[in-house]
């Protein structure tokens, strides 16, 4: 978005915040999205980086629109940045855009077989930006390194309250360009199930960010991993400062203007447990009121999540004022939890909900089950890819094998005549149950 207005929001000896804005009116109908957008940047003296956020607003009565993606994007110097890191394990030297352009296009435009690369070590691999996705809860810092200059350029998410779809929503991170993405909301991996339609009958405003853009450097000869590890430390520091106290926007409440909620989740499932059990390791979150599990389809609002401790206790802090439903789920148990009342957060409030009882849905004792109800397919059989369609990064990362290209074609070769024929008590789902249900 190109701004048409500029102003200095706040200026002090050690901090400056500036804003670039673009407003919508009826004369611009059909040419740009019906939004008022203000992009803001904050710089602090002595800080190696800058903060960025956007205030996005629609007024009631404006035309209906659909926004399938909201993001911040950085296109880095292609002659410098050649190494991408999105997690401790998932880091590698990347091909160039020219390498992709010379490659063989595969089943969809994003997937390319590298056939003529400037770095010959990359030839024969598949490059596909979807192979570098992460869940919101795991994507706290990612970025690029210049192995020549030993400098890093990182995007830090101090919170994911403004990233729609909840903690398990998969999103793109970075890809060939070199391109650095900060996805705030999209229909990736969900399609039209994610609500991204904005009606004329509703007013809407949301603050995306702030995120922190961190730059670091290391001595000549240092591993790129040194820069990533330093970026992780910076991420933890930024996380500890959330919500930031230096943001000059009435739309970004300080910690004093926010509230909190706490409670203890227990499990009542007499067919599984002899007594009531603590709901340890559960995800508990505040999201817009709706049906159980509806938070996964929300694409327009804030969400606040945390996990329970070994005794089922949880606390969700720094929640924006508003009316929410409390949702949850427990790894290993079927069903979604939802508290029976709305939770109202006011500035400075703390709501103690006490003991919350989750009764997983069932009609009787479990006769048999295939896999583990943990919202992951990690326990099922994931084959190795065809040798000609491999991303070497994942060769020794079995938990990420499902990201390899072309596994839908492997299914028809592994089951050439009939689909999976699984006998309870005989077959092993880690070897005999294919991780995805695909066509043959």
DOTORPA-70693 format. One record per residue: residue in one letter; z, y, x of N, C-alpha, C in turn. Coordinates in pm, whole numbers, plus 50000, padded with zeros to 5 digits. Each point is the difference from the previous one (the first is absolute). Last residue first. Layout:
<sites>
AZYXZYXZYX ...
</sites>
This chain:
<sites>
X494354583049321499414990750097498505002450009 X504285035249875498924991849946499424991350111 X505235015150012498675005950012498964990749939 X505525009650090499194993249900498635006849997 X503754995250419499315008849904499194991649903 X502634979450345500795012149976499385009349896 X499694944950016499325011450061500685013049958 X502074950250055499775009949895499425012550065 X501344961150256499044995449900499715010049889 X503165004950383498804994050057498904997649897 X504335018349902499685007350123498734994650066 X501964979949605499275012449970499675008150125 X500344946249934500805010650062499275013349980 X499984948849720499355009850086500985010950045 X501674965349727499124993250095499425010050100 X502835012749633500744989450068499194992450102 X497255024349633501385003450029500714988050062 X494725010650030500944991049933501425003450043 X494735024149984501345000050059500934991249918 X494735016850106500604989549918501364997050060 X495955041650029501254993950047500514989949898 X494915007049937501045009450041501244992450043 X495214976750062500885004549892500985010350055 X496384986650281499634993349875500825005149882 X500565015550467498575000749968499634994449863 X504105020050294500014993049871498574999949946 X500655018750420501174991150002500104991849872 X496625032450038499754989750101501164990150008 X500235037549714498964991049949499664989150101 X503145033550126500504992149889498964989949953 X499005033050329500684988350055500494990949887 X498145042149900498974990250031500604987250059 X502785036649909499514994849871498894989750022 X501855024950363500774988049964499614994549864 X498325040050285499224988649953500774987749959 X502255036750339498815001349915499474986349957 X505305011950113498734997250065498855000249899 X504805004749906499225012350015498624997550062 X503484966649939499315002849874499155012750007 X502904985350358498694993349996499235003449873 X504575013550168498945009549965498634993549995 X504014976750121500375006649874498965010249954 X499554975950424499724992049879500345007049870 X498785015050498500895005649899499764992749867 X497444996250420501344994650023501035006049905 X495415012449960499894986150043501364993550016 X498565046649873500824991549914500004985350043 X497485035150226501365005149988500904990249928 X495224994550052500864993750099501455004849992 X496204993649624500635011750061501064994650094 X495334974649798501415001150034500365014150044 X495944969249850500465011349920501475003050027 X497474963350194499055011250013500445012349922 X502454958149992500045005950134499075012050018 X502264988149527498864995050076500015006750137 X504764999649800498665004549959498924992550074 X504854978749865499425008550103498605004249956 X503454989049610499234993750107499665010050111 X504174994349640499015010150039499224994250118 X503724982349595499064996750108498995011350020 X504995011249806498894991149967499054998250118 X503935029649978500384986050018498864990349974 X499745048749950500124996150140500294985250019 X499145032949617499334986950008500144994050139 X503135036149678499204998250120499374986249994 X503425017349700498945010149999499194999950130 X503474967849866500465011350081498965011150012 X501004948949802499745012549927500555012250073 X498044951650194501255007549987499705013149927 X497354948349999500225012350074501345006349971 X498614968149649499125000250116500185013450069 X503164966649648499405012950031499144998550125 X502954970449572499305000650127499505014350023 X503294990249672499524986350020499264999050132 X504035034149805498714999250068499634985450023 X503185015149582500024997550144498594999250057 X500245029049568500724987950034499984998050150 X497905036749791500274992749877500794987350023 X499455052150262499744985550003500344994149865 X500215049550326499464993649878499764985150020 X503925029050256498574996650014499494992849876 X504035034950046499804986349954498524996750008 X503775038550204498594996049986499954985349962 X503795043349996499744985749989498514997649978 X503575038650225498774998649923499614985350001 X504625033850105499334987050011498814999449905 X501315049150133500854988249997499204987150016 X498695048850003499624991249889500854987549991 X500215053750185500434986550038499784990949879 X498095050350183500164990949887500364986350052 X499975055450161500034986050044500304991349880 X497975054550113500664989549922500044986750075 X497915044950115501344997250049500714988549931 X495955019149737500345004650135501454997350036 X497904966549652500125014550002500405004450140 X497874953949715500475005850125500015015249986 X499994953549667499725014350010500645005450127 X498234950949774500905005850100499595014550019 X499414962249569499425009350096501085004850096 X500704951849782500055014249966499205008150102 X500514951950031499755002149858500035014749956 X498324977050482501255004449938499725004549858 X497064963350271500005014049958501335003049932 X497144959150326501215005849942499725014349956 X496644954750056500325013750039501285004549932 X497744947750145500345010649907500325013450063 X500794950450238498965005249912500515012049921 X501784984650498500254998549857498855006249921 X500215000950479500394986349970500264997449853 X500535049250187499144989950063500544986049975 X500815041449669500714992550102499064989750061 X499745051549724499624985950005500694993550119 X499955049349657500344991850115499374986349991 X500855055749770499284987350006500494991950120 X501295045149662500394992650120499374986249993 X498385049649783500484986549975500394993950133 X500075054749878499374988350060500454987349929 X499915058950011500384988349921499194988150047 X501605046050292499054995049902500584988249926 X500585028450509500465000549861498914995349903 X499964980450499499675012549930500574999949857 X502194972450413499074998549888499765013649935 X502844980550395499005010850011498914998749894 X502544954450074500425013850025498815009650000 X501964948649843498735007250011500335014850006 X502644949750079500125014349977498635006250022 X502654947549922498895008750039500365014449969 X501944943250024500225014349988498805008150046 X500794950650007499295005749886500155014949984 X501644971550363500854998949882499365006649877 X497955000350435500334985949976500864997849876 X497125044349985500614993250113500364985649962 X495795030149789501414996649987500514993250126 X495925037449981500294985849986501514997849988 X496515043149848500854994950108500214985149975 X496885047649808500344985950012500974997450115 X497105037449649501084999650099500554985850006 X495395033049817500814988149988501004999650115 X496275036649712500894996350110500714986949969 X495085010849780501385004650000500774995350123 X495394988249831500105014549984501415005650019 X497994953049958499285006850107500195014950002 X501974947849807500155014549993499315006750119 X500614952149904498765006049948500065015249991 X503694972050142498884995850084498685006649959 X504145005149753499945008550120498824996550090 X501374975049604498985010349981499875009350120 X503154961449909498864998450089498965010949991 X503104995449583500304993550128498744997950082 X499545040149668500334985849985500384994250136 X500825052049955498914991349956500494985849985 X501275053150234500344990549894498784992249954 X500065018750504499875005149864500344989549895 X502444991350450498605003749976499905004949856 X503664978850405499875009349889498555004649992 X502294952250223499325012950008500035008049872 X501384952650335500445007749885499415014050010 X499634946250219499455013550000500475006949872 X502624958450270499165004349888499465014150025 X503174970750268498615001850041499065004449890 X504404977649825499785005350134498515000950032 X503304993549577498565001750017499685006150134 X504324967549835499575013450039498485000450017 X502274964849656499765002450142499645014750024 X502614963549620499285012550020499915003150149 X500444948849889500765012049967499125012350020 X498244956750062501184995949925500835012049955 X494544999950081501275002050070501154995949909 X495544993149851499785000350144501315000750078 X499695000649522499204988450035499744999250151 X502405036949797500784987650001499194987550034 X499835053150093498944990049979500644986250005 X500975055150085500534990049908498874990549964 X501285039550402499034990949939500734990049911 X500915054150193500424986050002499004991749919 X500635052550254499204990649922500554985950017 X501955053150035500054986850062499264990149909 X500035057950111500414989049914500044987050077 X498585058949995500434987850069500434989649898 X497325052550090500444989649907500384987750081 X498965058650050500014986250050500484990649891 X497595054150089501114991749958499904986050054 X498355055750122499634986449959501244992349959 X499875044350194499395000949867499574986349947 X501885006850438501025004649905499475000349857 X497134989150362500894988849970501095004349901 X495515027249956500844996350115500914988549961 X495085010649764501465001649993500704995550128 X495055019549869500554989650088501515001650004 X497135030349766499624986849946500524988550085 X500445046850110500864997249885499724986349941 X499265014550520499274998249875500994996749889 X500085003550534500165011749914499104998849876 X502574966650393498815001749916500245011449902 X503194980050325499265012050044498735002649918 X503244962049978500645012249954499245012650034 X498634945049895500055010950097500625012649939 X501334950149834498895009649983500195012150091 X500544966650265499435001549866501095001449895 X500374991150487500075014249961499495002449858 X499914956950225501415003949987500175014449954 X495684982350094500544993649880501445004449976 X497885013150398499505007649885500554994549869 X501024976350393500665013050001499565008449881 X497904959050068501374997949955500795013049997 X495595000950174499994997349856501424998449947 X499395003750463499845012949933499994998449849 X500074961450259501285007050013499945013649931 X496024975850024500944993549909501365006850003 X496725013750307499705005049865500924993649896 X500254984350442500555013549992499765006049862 X498044958950087501454998449990500705013549994 X495344999650072500324995749864501514998649982 X498405010150429499825011449911500334996349856 X500044966150320501095009350030499935012149907 X496554967949998501164996049919501205009150026 X495905002650252499985007349873501204996749911 X500544995650531499374992849890499965008849876 X499965021150504500894994749897499204992649893 X498125024850380500274985950020500914993849897 X500385051850080498804992250032500394985550029 X503365026749688499495001150136498784991050019 X501035020849515500684990950093499345001350137 X500555027249471499254996650121500854990950086 X499365021949445500814996450116499114996350117 X500305023049456499214998150121500934996650115 X499985000449416500724999550128499044997550114 X500515016349457498964996450096500615001450138 X502174992449483500105006250132498894994650089 X500795009449434499884990050105500065007350134 X501935015849483499295001350127499934987050080 X498504995249563500535002850131501335007249989 X496975004149603499684988950089500435003650141 X501195016349470500015003850141499764987450082 X498695015149463500614990750094499895005650141 X499125008549417500145005950133500694989950090 X497665008649460500424990850108500075007850130 X499185000949406500125007550125500564990650106 X497164985949538501194999550084499895009350120 X496554991349660501225002349922501265000450085 X495524989550158500135014449974501305003349927 X499664956750329499525004649870500245015149983 X499254961350411500805011849967499405006449875 X500004949750293499345008749902500945011149958 X500674960050291499625012150071499235009649909 X502994950650018499705011249911499725012550083 X499274946050109500775011750042499575011949914 X497684960749938501374997749954500935011450041 X495314995750130500335008549886501384997249942 X499374983150494498965004149907500545008549887 X502014976150406500504999149863498945003949898 X499685002050494500674987249975500544998749858 X498795049150111499764988950092500854987949962 X499695045749801499854987749923499704988150092 X503035046350118498634995049987500004987749910 X503275041250285499774992549878498564995649993 X501935018450396501095003149909499874992249869 X498234994650541499694997949859501245002849915 X498025012450495501295000049933499744999149852 X497004988650483500185002449857501485000749963 X496275004350438501424998049969500225004149855 X495624985650354500485006249877501454996249976 X495805001550413501294994749954500555008449883 X497284973749996499605013849978500075008450128 X501874950149741499015005250095499605014149960 X504624988749798498824991750022499055007050096 X505394998349729499055006450091498804990850016 X502974994049611500775007550100499065008050089 X500184976649458499325001650128500875008250094 X502434972049610499155011650022499324999350136 X503274971949585499254999550126499115012350010 X504834991549729498605004349988499334999850137 X504734991049887499114989050036498535003649985 X503705030749892500124995750140499034989150041 X498695035249594501174992550042499934994350139 X496945029849723499784985649990501154991650049 X498725051250185500074993849869499744984950006 X502265038350325498874990750009500054991149876 X503355033050114498795006649948498774991250013 X504334986550165500245003849860498765005849934 X501074981650462498814996649921500225002849852 X501785020650516500364994249870498714995249936 X499745017350427501474999649999500554994149871 X495284994450278500475001349861501534999350002 X495995012450389501334994949967500305002749853 X495684996650379500365004649866501294993249960 X497515011750509500674991249904500265007049867 X497584998250527499915008649882500454991449882 X500284999650590500004993849869499985010349889 X498634991850568500585008549897499874992949866 X498214989250469501364995749967500695010249907 X495324997950185500905011450022501464996649977 X496574966349950499615007650119501035010850033 X500294973649607500434992350117499625007050130 X501165018549501498945001250101500474992650123 X501534991449470500345003150139498715001950079 X501945000349438499024997150104500515004450137 X502574984749496499185010150065499114994750109 X504644994749615498824993750059499145010950063 X505054989349713499325007750105498804992050048 X502404986049618500805012050025499445008550112 X499054955749675499165010050065500795012950016 X501594960549769499834996650142499235010650077 X500845002649526501324998350060499934996850149 X495975004149733500695012850019501314998150076 X496304963850094500775004149883500715013250030 X495364988550253501444997350002500605003549864 X494794990050282500845005449893501454996150021 X495584990550243501085007750060500885006949896 X495964974149919500834991050080501215007250059 X496495022249757500984993849912500894989850073 X496275022950208501195008549987501074993849911 X496434975350321500125002649857501295007949979 X496664971950392500805012149978499955003449852 X499154953650332499785007349876500895012349999 X497894973050449501115001849907499535007049873 X497244991250393500254987749927501175000949904 X499985033150414498834994049936500364986649935 X502895029350275500115000549854498834993349929 X500465006350481501074991049958500134999349848 X497005030150237499474986649975501074990149955 X499365053349944501034991550061499634985649968 X497105029549829500185006350130501084992850080 X497094973149626501085009750015500035006050140 X497324968249630499535007350118500965011650025 X500734968949643499004992450076499555006850128 X503904996549565499665007950118499094991750091 X500815000149453500094991250116499505007850121 X502265019449526498874999750092500284990150112 X501905021949487500074988850095498734999250082 X500615032149644501095002450095500084989350108 X496794998849626499705009950105501085001650105 X499234952549766500265013149942499965010250113 X498884955150096499924999249854500295013249929 X498525005550503500364987449935500035001749848 X497395024350458500765001949877500234986749931 X499305009950531499394993449885500885001949878 X499705035350440500404986649960499264994949878 X499905044550221499084990350060500274985849955 X502775036049857498645003249954498984990150055 X504534997450143499834995549862498575002349953 X501155016950419500034985350004499784994249861 X500525046250037498674995950045499904984850011 X504145019449901499135000949884498584995750036 X503754978450301499615013649962499154999749873 X504044963550146498605003650022499765014649962 X504934984250169499114999849885498555002650041 X505064979450199498865008550032498984998449889 X505094989449863498844995250074499075011550042 X504754979549694499505010650086498824994650078 X503994981549674498605002849966499525012650073 X504564982950029499114988950033498535003649986 X503435031849898500364994750132499044989250044 X497865033749667501304993349998500274994850141 X496205026149919500545001849865501334992649982 X496145020950389501254992649981500555002849861 X495235005450354500655002349871501244991349989 X496285023150382501004989549978500785003449873 X496675029050204499334987049994500934988549965 X499085057650070500904990649933499294986849972 X497615035850234501344998550056500774988349937 X495605015949872499874997550143501364998150067 X499455011349534499524986450023499854996750147 X503385033849725498945000650101499564985850036 X502105006449510500385002950138498804999950093 X501385008349459498914994350080500235004350145 X503264995549534499735006350129498884992450070 X502365007249466499144992850094499845008250127 X502964991849497499795009050111499284992150108 X500164992749431500324996150137499885011850094 X499114975549476500595012250053500514996750139 X496574975949591500595000950133500565013950025 X498044986949581500294986750052500615000350139 X499525032049552500115001750145500434986850061 X497855023649513500484987950067500005002750150 X500245032449515499374996350127500624987150051 X499665039549552500364986850050499314997550134 X500755051249871499194988249965500594987050055 X503385040049880498884998650092499244987149971 X504075013249776498775005149943498814999250092 X504875002950208499694994249870498755006749942 X500544998850530500605006549885499574993149872 X500684983250537499075001449888500745006549884 X500684993250583500425003449864498825000349904 X502264989050538498834997949915500425001549854 X501575009450544500495001549863498774999849909 X501014980450528499145006449900500735000749867 X500964995050586500194995149863499105007849906 X501634991450567498955003349904500384994549863 X501945012350550500214994049869498895004749905 X500154993350571500105009249887500164992049871 X500744995950590499274996049880500145010549892 X503134994750389498694995150042499244994549880 X503975039650064499694987349934498584995850034 X502175042350127500564988950075499754986449940 X499675040149669500005001850145500674987950067 X497464995049532501295004150053499915001350151 X496564999249526500174997750143501365005550042 X496954984949526501235005450059500024996550148 X496435003549533500264995050135501225007350057 X497154989149489500965007450083500214993050134 X496555005149529500304992250120500905008450090 X498654999349455500485008250111500394990750115 X497025000349497500474993050119500465010250102 X498474991049447500455010150094500614992650119 X496144980049650501304999850066500255013450069 X495944971749766500845010049934501454999250049 X495444987650290501014993949914500895010849941 X495065014750122501154994850073500984994049901 X495805013249838499705001650142501124994950089 X500075000649510498894991750043499685001050147 X502585040349787499934986849937498744992750044 X501725045550102499744990150105499914985949944 X501065038849737498685002850058499624989950106 X504325000249784498964993849919498605002550057 X504004999450348499885006349870498754994549931 X503614991650465498934995949909500025008949877 X501645004850557500344999849858498784996049917 X502144996150533498785000449920500394998449855 X502405011250534499984996649858498605000549943 X503574998050465498605001949963499854995049857 X504425016250338499414993149885498545003949985 X504594998150384498835006949945499404991549888 X504735007750334499364991849896498875008249938 X503454999050476499035006849913499434989949902 X504375008250394499304992249896499005008849928 X503215015150339499804986150042499244991649898 X501005048249947499764998450144499654985750041 X498675012049509501245002450071499744997850148 X497425001349475499855001950144501355003950059 X497174979449524501275003550065499765001250149 X496344996849692501094997149908501335004450058 X494805016950064501134995450080501184998449904 X494664995349858501175008650008501024993850095 X494534996249762500904997350112501205009549990 X495284977749703501085009750018500894995950116 X496314974149863499415013249977501045011150014 X499274945750203500785010149931499225012949984 X498314947250030499975012750070500775010449919 X500164943550033500005011849917500005012450087 
</sites>
